[in-house]
Amino acid sequence: MSGSIWAPGSTTAVSSASTVIPQQFTATDGQTVFALTAFSYTPNSNSILIWVNGVLQISGVDYTESSTTGFTLTTGATLGDKVTAIGLTAISGTSGGYTFVDATGSFMSTGFTAIPASAGAGIVMDYGSLASTGRIVAYDFATTLYKTLYIDGLTLNINTLSGGSVVFGGDISTLGSKLNNSKNLTCYLLPSAVGGWRDIYRAGFWHSFFNQQWGGPFGGELIDAATGTLRKVEFATAYLENDTTDNVANSAANTYKSQGFKVSEALSCPAVWLKLGGRGQGGTYGNFQVFIYSDDGTGKPNALISNGTATAQAGQRVVQDQSGGDWYRFVFATPPALSANTQYHIVAKSSAAVDATFYWCWSRQALTAKRYPHGNKCTGDAVPAWTASTAEAMAFGVEQSSTTALLQSGGVHDGKLSFIEGAPMNQSRVLNSQVRLGDMMEPTENTGWIIGTALTKDKTVVDIGYGEDHDRIVIRSDVTTGFASLNVYFGDFPAVAPVTVTSAVDISTGNHAVGWYVRAKGDGADRIDLFVDGVTVSSTGLTKTFSDEFRQCGTFWLGGGFALAPTWTGSSINSMTALPSTLGWLYDGTATEANAFSVSGGKLFQSYGGVGSAQYASYRLNALGLVNATGSAVVTKMRINFATNTKAQDCPTVGLWDGTKASRFYPKDYYVELPDGTIASYPQVENKGAEATYVHSIKGTVGFLFRNRKLIADETNVLVATAANQINFGDTTNTASENTAVTWSYMKYVATGPVFPQVTSGSISEVAVWSGNFKALWPSLYNAGAFVSVKSFCGLQENYVRREWPVTYVKGVTASPSTASTSAVQLTDMEAFVVGESFQIAFDGAFYNNNLSAGTNFSLHLDGYTDSVAAQYANENVVNNVFPVSVAADMRSAGFGLHKADVRFYVTAGTTQNFTTRRQMSVKGAA
């Protein structure tokens, strides 16, 4: 060998068992062919890597390995582009007297080739069997420094380390292919018991029924206060919102406390968790006893169920004089069997006699009405005779068993995600993305991969989409045969039907490898491919595109999603080609229709200026024959151009009344108001940034509102009664100044059933998505049924590709508080359920023309506690009669998982004015 990577000499032959020899070119304009002089190589043997301006290129896509001494770019370079070729050449044994040893100091006699001493340096890669750090270590003998290039996905970051004498080595024969295979791997998750829910969240997935009404079911970690043990835990149902406590056994009237709950599937319950504390110091507490009772038919406890007595917590373990409390785990000797959609109650009492000085306390929410939808607090006397408190709920969790959890052991590679469609549906086990879809995949060209087991017939398995019948990629199992199908709705539906390909493999039983490829660049070379267990079916020669919003607004469902698009009912408007009054809708308004609405380019424009201050203008369908027990849905795509963002401003409105239950939503610039339920809700959105799709659906007592296919409102058990049977949209009232400028793209409805999510009952052991064409990997990953994990094949160090967690932003909505208070008043819009372990929380506010005293202050709270320094109101920094205030804190919870952040207000005297939209909170979580 006469060439080296540091001082290239004559041409050196290289192979796939190699180190690196670089050659750099400065391209001429349009140059495609590059001749190598530093080394030669064997084409298509993973022996060469090409970078253009620091971006690794894909062999066979971005360039061809055209000869042993050259390569050809697919697209001509731009003048001045830096093109780098790296050849991989074998190294072994010693190099001019330099000895390579492994981590134990043993001489490495194989896998190396000599590097001449005259080069002044030694090089070795430690990527492979003897090490797993994925780095190239170059030892510079002149400066006695290690030059280490850490391989992080596609980027080679150079770091200088202090010197030493040992160079680590290993098998690097597959380095080139591993780098290429991991390129553009933008979404990856290998479930594992070790990584737990942290890995799921780090990969960008959250529980699909996570919501801002009551939090939803969740998995994570909690510290058991009785033992100090940090436990990984997953709840079948839970409610963690709390800011005060209820006393237990401090009086005869408070001898018992209970909390109602439901689970969504039949399960055995190993334990329940309660958030408890104690009052009094220096005395004796009784043991805290916990039971599960049946329901008496009126929402109150009835009788102890079989095996429903948990092991009591000793009184000595209570955190004394701690009104907020800590989480305690109550274990059942034999886990009681719980049935799906059945009312139960957690019942608690003390073993000691009533004591007004030393007693236990159970945490609950007080600053707002209870929002848990499946039960409420009850108080029992010594009998016990029960009194229900329907506006209150206690902090609790019902633990899943290891066989009914979403994250389980026993997957094909490690763990698995086990899914279920439950009743109540809002506790089903299923995941979706909570990050920007464009960060997880490229819609215009993407390659996907899952390893699935027993994927249920007639259920969606993967659902990546922005709309129901457009901009959507769906993997399903056929209702009759169980055959896997790939269904792609491009941006041209309903004018053009979706493209579908179906395999001949039944995926409803056994383990299966499923891959998909979608290309949508509009150039005539578009296609879709479905790979199942070694066989690919395709639809080619297409000319298709997705909308720009798909990348920005789409959502990735895993283990479920929605059914294929329904047949829309009656006068549904797929495209606003004319005024709705000419398409079967009734115009309802005091404003002139031509002033209030206009049509252009398939969109309906609602004018802010065309509706007088005290006028209204909307469209309505009456007497639709919607049946509550059957279910119905309204689906719309719209954009807010201007809104005044005032609470209770019902413009624009989208309303659904099915003759039994009703729900409306008012989309604003940065939030959506749902005024009809017993719980007022203001989920935060960004409607001015882009068009948004909304799916609003009701069946029975269940209602959901999805925005861009993410759940933003859970209306389960809070829908209001109605006798009306209609749908409407637009400006529906003549209240002065309640006008909005809106662009409507479509308004569709279905009367034959709700548009609710559906979930497979199978499991997924791995999911991966590449941006680009990586179909060539499918056969190797399938490996004739002896599946190879993407982690191993691509040389990944983690069980996930980390995604940046979204920051939760909450802007002002309500006018609360408007009066003085010397105790904490929660700013009802400055609250958010968040996921993580440590949080950065910030609040900024401004009062206009107020007379607050200097005693006013604000504080940040996490799970009812604050460790932030209160931000006190002051009269300095006043500009144009606006008084600013701000507070920020880094706060850490007692465990990773779901938490509640909020801002609270204290003022000794005075009132606020115009404080509604002059405040905002941001929360950034981390694992």
N, C-alpha and C positions, 0 to 999 in steps of 0.2 A: 504494500500500500504506500503510494507516494504522495497522496493528498491528505489533508486533514481539515477539520472544520475551522481551524484557526488560520491555517496558511495553505490554501488550496494549491496543489501542484498539478501534476498530470491527472487526467481523468481517472476516477476510481469507480469501479463497479460496486454497486450497492444491492442489498436484498432486503427482505421484510424483517429479518432479525438484525436490528440496526441501531446505530446512533445517528447524528444529524450532520449533514454537509449542506450549508446554505449557498445560494447564489441569487443575487438581487439584480433586477433590471429596472431601468427607468424607461417607461413605455413611450413610443411615439404615438401620435394620434391614430386611432383605429387599429393599432397593432394587435394581431391575434396569435401569430406564430413566434415562439421563443425557443432559441437554440441553447442548449446546455453545454458548458465547457468545464465546469467544476466536477461533474460526476456524470455517470451514465446509470441507467436503472432498467429494470424489467417492467414494462407497462402492465397495468392492471394487476399488480402484485402487492398493493398497499406499501409501495416503496417510495412514494413521493407525495409531498404536501405542497399546496399552492396557496399563497395569500395575495390578495390585491388590496393595497392600502390598509393592511392589518386585518382584513376579513378573510377567514379561511373559506376556500372555495370547495365545492362538491364535485368530485370526479364523476364524469359522465353527465353532469348537469351544467356546471359552470365552465368546465374545460374537459378536453379529451387528452389521454396519454398517447400521443400520436406516434412516438418513436422512442427508442432507447436514449436518444440525446435531445429530446425536445417535447414540447406540449403545446396545445392550441386552445386559446380561450374561446368560448362560445360567442361572447359579445366582445367586440373590439374595445380595447382600452382607450382611456382618455389621455391626451398628452400630459406627461409628467406623472402618471400613475406609478406607484411603487409596487412592482410585482416581485414576490419572493418565492423561490423554489427551494424546498428542503428535501434532500435525499437521505434515506435511512440506510446506514452502512453498519455492518456487524462489528462488534468489539469483543475482545476476549483477553483473559489472562493478565499479562503485564504490558506495560507501554514504556519502552525505552528504560526499563529499570523501575518504573512506578508499579507498585502492586495494588490491585483492587481487591478489597475484602468486603465481606458482608457485615451485618450489624453485630455479629458475634466475633468478628475478627478473623474468620476463616477465609483462606484463599479461595477465590472464585475462579475455577478452572474452565468453566464452560460458559458459552454465551457471550464471549468477548473476543475482540480482535485487537492487535497492537496499535497503539498511537505513538508515533515517533517522539523521542525526547526533545528533538529539535523544535517541535511545535510549542514547547514551553507551557503546555497545559495538558490536563487529563480530562476526560469526560465520561460520564456514565449515566444511564437512566435507571431510576429505581421504581419504574412503573411495572407492576406485575406480581409474580408469585412471591417474591421475597420482601416486598414492601407494598404499601397501599396508599402512600401519600400523594401519588400522581405528580412527581416532580422530576425535572432533569437537573442533575447536580454536576456542575463543571468546576473542578478544582484547579485554580490558577496557581501554579507552583512559583511563579515569580513574585506574586503579592501575598501568597499564602491565604487567599480568601476563596471561600466557596461562592460561585456565581450560580444562584438557584433560580430556575425558571419554573414557577408553579403553574401547573396546567389547571386552569379554572374554566371548564367548559371549552370555549373557543379562544380565550385570551391567554397569552403568555406574559405574565407579569414578572419582571426581573427584580430580584431582591439580592442585596449583598449581605452575607453572613460572616461572622468571625471565623478565623482559620482553624484548621485541625488537620489530622493526618489520615482519617478514614473516609473513604468514598463508598457509598452504598450502591449496590447494584441489583440486578434482577432481570427477569425475562421481559423484554420489550418488543417481542416479535409482532404483537398485535397493536402496538401503539398507534400507528397510522390509521388503522381501521377504527379503533376505539374513538379517536378524535373525530373522524368523519361521522361515525354513527351517533355521537353525542351532539354533533353540531345541530343547532336549531331544535333540540329537544326542549320544548317550551312548557310542557306539562308532564309531570310524572309523579306517581304515588305508588309505593309498595307498602301496603299496610303491614304493621308489625306491632306485637304486644310491647316491645321495648320502646319504640317511638311513640306509641299511643296516639292520643288525639292531637298532640303537638304536631306530629308529622302531617296529619290530615289538614290542620289549619295552615301549616307552613306551605303546603302544596297549593293553597288557594281555595280549598273547599270548606264549607260550613254546613251545618244542619239546614236542610231546605225549609224547615218550619221555624227557624230562628225569626223572631219578629219583635217589633217595638211596642206591642200591646202588653205582653206578659213574659216575654223572653223566649218561651218555647223549651222543648227538651234539649238536653245538651250532654256532652261528655267532657271530661277533664280531670282535674285533681282537686282533692280537698284534704285538709289536715283534720284527722279525728282528734278532737280536743281531749278525749279521755285517755288516749295513748300517746299522743304527739306524733302519730304515724301519718306520713303523706301517702294517700291512697289514690290510685287511678280508679276513677269511678265513672259510670254512665247511668243516667237516670231515665227510667221509663216515663216519668212525669215529675215535675218539680216546680217550685215557685220560690225565688230567692229574694224578691223585693222586700225590703224591711227598713224601717227607721225608728221603730219604737218596740216595746215589749208588752206582752200580756202576762199578768201574774197567775201562777198556778199554786193552789192550795194556800193562799194567804188569807182566805176567808172561806166560809162554808159555801157561799154562792159561787166561788171559783175553785171548787174541789177538782173539777175536770175541765180540760180544754180539748178540742178536737179540730181537725181540718179534713174536709172532704177532698176526694181525688178520684180520678179514673185513669186506667191504663188502656192502651190502644191495641193490645194483643194479650192472649193468654200467656201467663208467665208465672214462674216461681220467684218470690221476692226474698232475696237473702238478707236484706237490711233496709231500714229507713234512716234518714238523716234529719235531725232537727237542729235549728240554731237556738241555743239556750245560754242563759246566764243565771246569776243569782243575786239576791238582795240580802244585805245584812252581813256583818263581819264579826267573827269571833264566836259564832254559834254553830249549831249542828243542823245539817240539811237532811231530809229524808232521801231515800233512793228515788230516782226518777224512773217511772214505769211507763212503758209504751205498748199499745195494743192496736190491732186492726179490727174494726167493727164493720158489719154490714150496714146498709141504710134502711131506715124505717119507712121509706116511700115519700117522706116529706123533706128530705135533705138533712136529716139528723141521724146520729148513730143509733143502731138498733141492738145488735148482739155481737159478741166475740166470734170471729170466724175460726175455723179449724187451723191450729198451729199459729194463731195470731198473737201470741204473747212473746214479746222480745225480751232479751236479757236486759235487766235494769242497769242504769248507770248509778254508781255509788255517789252518795251525797258529797263525799270528800273530793270528788273530781270536779265539782262545779267551780267555774271561775267566779269567785265571790265579788260582789259589788260591781258587777259588769253588766250594765243594762243592755248593751248591744248584743253580747253573747258570742259564742263560737259554735262550730258545727260538731255535733256528737252523732256517732254511728251506733244504731241500736240493731243488734244482730238477732235473727230468729234461729233457734236451735234446729228446727225443721222449717225450711222456707215455706210459707203459706202459698197456696195456689190462688192466683187472682185471675178473674175472667175479664175479657175485653169489654169495654164500653159499659162497665158496671160501677155503680156508685159505692165507694168505700169511704171509711173514715179512719184517720190516725187519731187515736185517743190517748191522752197523757194524764198522769196524776202523780202525786208524791206518795211514797210509802208511809210518810210521817203524818201525824195529826196536823190539822190546820194551824198555821203559825204566822202571825201578822208581822213578825220581825225577820225570820229566816225562811225564804221561799225561793223556788225556781221561777225563772221568767222565760217565756217563749217569744221569739222575735216575730214581728209582723209589720205590715205597711200601714201607715196612718195618714201621711200627708196627702195621699190621693186615695180614691176608692179602690178596692181590690180589683185586680184585673185577671186573676187566674180563672179560666172559664169552666173548670170541672169540679167546683166545690167551694165551700166557704167555712168560716170559723163557726164553731158552736161552743157554748159554755154550759157546763153541767154542775149542779149542786151535789150534795152528798148522796142523793138517791141512786143515780143521777136523773134529774129532770132537765131536759136540754132546751136551751134558747139559742136560736140561730141568729148570726150576724151576717146578713147576706152581702154587706158592703165591705167585709173584712176577710183577709186570708193570712194564714200563718206561713212562716218560712219553713220549707220542708223539701225533701227529695225521696222518691221511691226508687231504690237501686235496681238496675237490671241484673239478671243472672248472666253468667258467662255464655249461655247458649242462646240468649235472646238479645244480646247486645248488638249494636251496629258493627263495632270493631271486635272481631273474634280471632282466636287462634285457628290453626288447621287449614290455612290456605294452600294453594298450589306451591308457592315459593316460601311464604312465611305466614303472615296473618291473612285475614280476608275481611271484606266489608259485606256484611249480611243484611239484606234489605227486607222490608215488609211494608205493605200498605195497610195501615191500621184503622181502627174505628174506636175513638174519634180520629179523623184523618190528620188533625194537626199535631199528632205525636207519632206519625209514620217515620220509619227509619229510611232516610234517603238524603243525598247530598247534592248541593249545587255550588257553583263558584260564587265568590264574593269579591272578585277582582275583575278588572277590565278584561273582556274576552280577548282583546288584541294582545294582552300580555301572556295569555295562555296558548294562543294558536293564531294562525293566519287564515282567515276564512277563504281567501281566494285560492289557496293551495295548502292542503294539510293532509297528514298521514296519521291515522290513529290506530291504537292497539289496546285490547283488553284481554285478560284471561278470566273467563266467567264460568260459573258452575250452576247448572239447573236454572237457567234463565226462563222464567215463567212464560207460558203461552199467552198471547194476546196482551202483552205488557211491553212498555217502552223500557229500554235498557240504558241507552245514552240519548240525550236530547240537547243539542247545541243550537240555540236559536234566539231570534229577536222578535219574530212574529209567529202566529199559529199556522198561517198558510203562506208564509214567505220568509226568506232568509233563515233557513232552518235545516239541520242535518239530524236525522233520526235513525237509530238502530232499534229494531223491534224483533220480537219472536212471534211467528204467525199463530193465529188463534186456533187453527186446526192441526197443522203439521209441526209447529214449533220451529219451522225453518227461519233462519235469520234473514232479515231484509234491511237494506239501506235505502232510506227514503229522503230525497233532497228537494226541498222547496227553494227554488231560486227566487230572484227578485221580480219575476214576471208572472207569478200566480196571482189571481185565478185565470188570467188570460191563457196561461200555459200550465198544464197539469204538472205535478211533481214528477221527477225522474226516480224510478225505483228499480233496484236489482235485488233478486232473491236467491239465496243459496239453496242447496239441496241437503243441508245438514240440520238436523233437529237439535237445537241448543237448549231445549227445555229439560234435558237430562244429561248428566255427566259433565266433564270438564271440556272447555272448548277455547280455541284461540280465534279471536275475531279482529280483523283489521279493516280499516276503511281508508279510502283515498278520495278526495274531492278536489277537483280543479275547476275554477270558475273565473277565467280571465277574459272571456268574450272574444276569443280569437279563432274559434273554430276547432281548436285542439282540446277543448274541455272534455272532462270525462268524470265518471265515478266508478270506483272499484270496491268490491266487497270480497274479503278473504276470510274463509272459514275452514280451519283444519286442513290447510294445504291446497285448497281449491279456490280460484279467483273467478268471480263473475263480474262483467263490466258493461257499462253503457258508454260508448265513445262517440267522437265526432260531434260533440255538442258545442253550442255557442251560448254561454250562460254567464251571468254575473250576479253578485249579491249587492245589496244596497250598502252605502258607506256606513250607515248606522249599525250594521251587523257587527263590525269590528269594535265599535265604541260601546255599544249598548247590549250586545248579546250575553246570554247566560248559558253555562255548561252544567247540565244535570247529569248526575252519575248514579246509576241504580234505579232510575225512573225518569219522569218528565211528564209530558202530556201525551194523550192519544193523538193519532193523526187528525188533521184538521176536519172538523165536522162539516156536514152540509148545512150551510147557513139558511135560516128560515126566512120566508116571506119577503119583506121589503128591505132586507139587508142591503147596504150600499157598499159594494166592493171598491168603487172608485167614484169620487165626487165629480162626475162628468156633467151634472146639472144640479139645480137647486133641489134639495130633498122633497120639496112640495110637489115636484113633478115626478118623483120616484116613489110615491105611495105614502109619504109622511105628511102629517098635518102641520102647517105652519101655525104657531101659537104666539101671538105677540101684539103689542100696541105700536111698536115701531114698524115702519114700512119695510117689508121683507127685502126689497131691492136695496134699501139703505143699510140694512143690518147684515146682509149676506151677499156674497158674490162667489163665482166659480171661475177657476182658471187652472189649466194644467192638471186636471184631475184632483184638485183640492178645493175645499170649501173654506172661504175666508169670512170669519166673524169680525165685524168692524167695531172698534171701540167708539169711534166718533159717530157712526151711523145709528146708534141707539141713544136716545135722549136720556138725560140723567134719571128720570123717573119712568122710563119705558122698559119693556122687556121684549125678547125675541128668541124663540126656541122652536124645536121640532118635536113632534110627539107621535107615537103609535098607540092607539087605544084598543081595549078589549082584545088582547092578544091570545087569551086562553092559556096563559102560562100557569103551570101547576106546580105548587111548592114541592110536593112529594116527588115529582119527576125531576125538577131542577131546570135551571135556565141560566143564560149568560149573555152579557154584552161585551163585545170586543171592539176597541177603537184605537186609532192611531192619531195622535194630535200633538200640537206644539203651542205652548203659551208664548205669545209675542209681547204681551203686556198684561200685568195684573196688579192690583193695589195691595195684595197680600194682607188683607184684613180678615180677621177671624169672623166666621159666620157670614161672609160674603159669598152668596151662592151663585156666583158666576165665574167661570162656566160650571154647569152641572151636568153630570151623567147619572141618570136615575133608573133604577130597576125595581118594579113592584110586581109581585107574582100572585097577588090576591090574598096572600097569607103573611108574607114577610116583605120588608122593604129595605132598601139601602141606596143611598146616594153618595157620590164623592165629588168634591170640589177641587180640581187641580189648580194650583197657584204656581207662581214662579219657582218657589223653592220648598214647597210642602204641599201635601194633599190633606184636605179636611174631610173627615167622615163624621157628619153631625147626627146621624140617626140612631146609632147604637147607644146602649146605656153607658158606654165608655167613650167619651170624646177622644178622638185620636188625630194626631197631626204628623204622620210619617214624613220625614224629610226627603225631598227629591230635587232634581234639577231640571225643570221643564223648559227653561228658556234656552238651554244649551243645544238640544237636539230634539227631533221628534221622538215621542215615547209611545210604546204600545201598552195598553191597559186591558186586562182580562178581569171582569167583575162578574162573579158567579155566586148563585144561591141555590141551596137545596136543603129542605128541612130547616133546622136551626143553625146550619153552617153557612157561613159566607166568607169568601176570600177575595182580596184585591191584589192582583199581580201587576207589577209595572216592569216592563222589559223582562218578564218571566221570572222575576224575583218577588217573593211574598213581601208586601209592605203593610198589609192590614189583615189581621185575623179577627173576623166578626163572629166566631163561634159562640153561640148562646147569648149574643147581645143584640141580635136583629130586632127591629121593632115591628109591631103588627100593622097590617094595612088591609083594606078591602079593594084597593085599586089594582088594576091589571094593565100596566103600561110601561113604556120606555120613553125617556125624553133626553134631550141634550140641548145645550145652549144657555142663554140668559133667561132664567125661568121666573124672575121676580122683577117688580118695578121699583125696588128700593133704590133711592137716590145714590148715585155715584158707584153703584155696583156693576160696572161694565168692564169687559175684558176683551182684548184682541187675541183671537185664536185661529190657528190653521188646523182644519180637520181633514184627514186623508181618507178615512173610511169609518163606517159605523155599521157593525154587523151584530146579529144576535142569533141565538139558537134556543128553541123551545123544547127540544127533545131530550135534554139532559144538561147537567152542568159541565163547564170546562174546568174540571178539577185535575190535579196531578194524579198520576198512577205510578205504581211502584212494583218492580219485579220482586218475587219472593226468593230469588236466587242470590248468589254472591259474586263478588269480583275480587280477584287476587292481585291484579295489577292493572294500571291504566297509564298509557303514554300517548303523547301527541307531539309530532314534529311539524314545524312549519316548513313546507316544501314536500318534495317527492322522496319518500324513504320506503317505498314498497319493496325494494330489494331486500330489506331486512326481514320481511315476514317469514320466508321459509326457514331462515336460520333461527329465528325466535321460536317458531313452531317446532322445529327439530324433530319432525316425524312423530309428534305427540309427546316427546320428552322435553317439555317446554323449557326454554332458557329465559331467564329473567332479563329484562332490559337493563337493569342495574349491572348485572354481570357482563352482558354483551357490550355495553357502552362504557364500562369501567367507571360507573358512578360511585361516589363516596358516601352518598346519603340515600335515604329511601324516598326522596322527593326532590323536585326542582323547586327551589324556594321562590315564592311570589311575595312581593311587597304588600303588606297588609294595608287595606284602605283606611284613611283617616275618616272618622265619623264627625261630620259637621252638623251642628244644630243651630238654626237661626231663629230669631224671635218670631213668635206667632201670637201669643195671647197677651193680655194687658195685666195679668196677675203678677205681683200683688199691687193693689191700688190703695191700700190702707196701711197704717202703722202696725207693727207687731214686734214685741220684745222677744218672741220665740221664733224658731226657724220656720220660714214659709218657703216651701219648695217652689221654684219657678217651673211651672208645670210643663213648659215647653223646653226647658233646659235640662233634659234628662235623656239618657240613652242606655239601652242594654248593649254591652260590648263584650268581646271575646279577647282573652289574653291573660297575662299574669302581672305584668308591669304596664303602667299607663302614664302617658303624658296628657294632662288635662289642663285646658286653658279656658278662661271666660273673660269676655270683654263686653262692657255695657256702657251706655250713655243715656243720661237723663236730660230731658229738655224742659226748661222753664219750671223747675221744681223747687220745693221748699223743704227738702230733706235736711235733717239735722246731721251734725258731725258724728252721731252714733250709728249711722247706717253702715252696714258691712255685708260682705258676701263670703261664702266659703264653699269649697269643693268637697264632694263626698263620694266615696266608693263603698258600695255595699253598706250604706248607712253610717260609715265612719268618715272622719276627716282628719288628715294630718297636714293640711295646708294652712298657711297663715292667712287669716281673713283679710280681704281687701276692704279697707275702710274708706267710706265716702269722705271726700274733702272738697273744699271750695277752691283749691288751686287748679290750674290748667283749664280754666273755664273759657270757652271760645263761643261767642254768639249765643250765650245762655245755655250751652250744652256742657254737662258735667260728666266727665269720663271716669270709669272705674275698670280695673282689670285685676285678675288673679290667676296664677298658674302654679302647678305642682306636679312633681313626679310621684306617683303613688303605686304601691305594690300590694297585691292581694295575697291571701293566705293559700292560694292555689291557682293553677291554670284552668281556665274555663270561662263560663258565662258570669258576667258581673254587671252591676248597675252603677252608673255614674250620674251625678246630678249636682245642681247648683242651688244653694239656699240663701235666703235673704233675711236680714234682721234690720229693724229700724226702730229707734226709740221714739221718734215723732215724725210727722210729716207724711206726705203722699207723693206718688210719682205721677208724671204725666207723659204721654207719648213714649212710653218705654217699650212698646210692643216690638217694633222691628229694629230697635237699637241695641240688640244684645245677641251674642252668639257664643256657643261652646264648641270646642273641638276636642276629640279624644283619639289618641293614637295608641294602639295596643301592641304588645310584643310577647313572644313566648320566651 
